[in-house]
Amino acid sequence: MRKRLDSLVWIAVMLGTQWSVPASAADLYQDSVYQSLTSDRRASKPGDIVTILVYENSSASNTADTSTKTNVGLQASVSTLYAGQNSAQLGLGDNYGGKGQIQRTGRLLAQLSARVTDVTPEGDLLVAGDQRIDVNGEKTSIRLEGRVRPVDIAANNTVLSTRLADAKIDYVGEGFITDRSRPGLIPRFLAWLGLW
């Protein structure tokens, strides 16, 4: 009985080795997610976070100067036998001078962490982020999106906003101070009519 059992086990082992799949080693290296232990931790794939340093300065000025001058004159003289010589003179003139100047300056400084939403076929990173701050009832919201090249990301995982292509930066505030800085109803109505 023991011999029969041993022979059955031997037959099962032989059959098992004929139909088994050859073993293969698993590769732990994946090129798409590999980063060297000594490399910088820069954003490179969707879900990574990069810090945007918003330094935006803008200024615009426009000057217009207009002047016109018109003069028209009429002169006549009449002489008669009884009244002698009479003369009359008439002159019309118009002077107009106008000057206008518009000057506007804006400055925005902020730091904002944004998430990589996608990677373009060219390798650029699409980033988007938003930040809301509430201090004593004054609410500020900053929303940013754009496209950044990986070479523009510094070693500390930051990028300047001036390096963003197709950048959209919205800075909106609301609260008591913001409401007081807006013009009143009458100036807004006059501006809507084009009179202000």
Number of C-alpha atoms within 10 A of each C-alpha: 6 7 8 9 10 11 12 12 12 12 11 11 11 11 11 11 10 8 8 8 8 6 6 6 5 6 6 6 8 8 7 7 8 8 11 7 7 6 8 12 15 17 18 19 18 14 13 15 20 24 20 24 17 19 13 14 11 9 9 9 9 9 9 9 9 9 9 9 9 9 9 9 9 9 9 9 9 10 10 8 6 6 8 8 10 10 9 9 9 9 9 9 9 9 9 9 9 9 9 9 9 9 9 9 9 9 10 11 10 11 16 19 17 22 21 23 16 18 17 9 7 7 13 17 23 22 25 23 20 16 14 12 12 12 8 8 11 13 15 15 14 17 16 20 22 19 20 24 17 15 10 13 19 15 12 11 16 19 22 17 24 14 17 19 14 11 16 13 18 11 13 12 16 13 14 12 11 12 11 9 8 10 10 10 9 10 13 14 13 11 11 10 9 8 9 10
